[in-house]
Structures are given as C-alpha cells and as structure tokens.
Amino acid sequence: MTTVLEKLGQNPQRSVQIFLCGLGFFVFSLCFIGLGYFYHHLWQVPGIIFLVIACSVAAWGYIGIFANRWLNIFAINKSKKM
C-alpha cells in the first residue's frame, strides 16, 4: 500500500494542478448545463459528459493530494517510533 501512496503522492504540486484543472472543467460543464436550462435542452448533454470527465480529473488530482498527505503522516509516525 505504501508503494501506491508513493506513486500517487510523489508530486503534490502536479496533483494540485490536476485538481484545479478538473475544477475549472467542472465550472465549464456547469455553464453548458445552465445554457441548456435557459435555451435548448440539448446543450445539457455535452455539459453532463464534460461533468463526468471533470469529476474524474478532479478526483484523480485530489487522490494525489490525499496520498501525499497520508504518506507524510506515515513518515511522521515512523520518525516518532524511532
């Protein structure tokens, strides 16, 4: 499990970039959904597709951030035991 955490949390700055990219894509998809609400309903279809992609990208970035923090907690616990 530690190797998976090391792989996912090896670059926290990149994980934050990925998370923010997913967050921006999320806002972009909400614009399409809102456009479909006020105008033609077919604008909501690409909005929902983009929403799924945006949530996936944001989740990938958040998992990287979480893995880095969890790995730091494990490192602190190991140093306290020594």
Secondary structure as the mmCIF struct_conf table of DSSP 4:
data_model
#
loop_
_struct_conf.conf_type_id
_struct_conf.id
_struct_conf.beg_label_comp_id
_struct_conf.beg_label_asym_id
_struct_conf.beg_label_seq_id
_struct_conf.end_label_comp_id
_struct_conf.end_label_asym_id
_struct_conf.end_label_seq_id
HELX_RH_AL_P HELX_RH_AL_P1 THR A 2 LEU A 8
TURN_TY1_P TURN_TY1_P1 GLY A 9 GLY A 9
BEND BEND1 GLN A 10 GLN A 10
HELX_RH_AL_P HELX_RH_AL_P2 PRO A 12 PHE A 38
BEND BEND2 TYR A 39 TYR A 39
HELX_RH_3T_P HELX_RH_3T_P1 HIS A 41 TRP A 43
HELX_RH_AL_P HELX_RH_AL_P3 GLN A 44 LYS A 81
#
